[in-house]
């Protein structure tokens, strides 16, 4: 590698079909990735996603989805 340069590589490819529900044609879902969290072990890495007014944790390896917080409620 040349001095003073950097290279990006793709480590994870996340298909949104894994966690988005199918909607009627013409509908769309808006989601926002808030954070990419890389754990000490690869199994601990996840995305924090804002979807449907909820903060969700999406595990990059197991592809499990877990609700972290419902912004419509006042409970953690």
Secondary structure, DSSP 8 states (H G I E B T S, - for coil): --TT-----------GGGT-----TT----EEEEEEE--SSGGG-EEEEEETTEEEEEETTT--EEEEEETTSS--
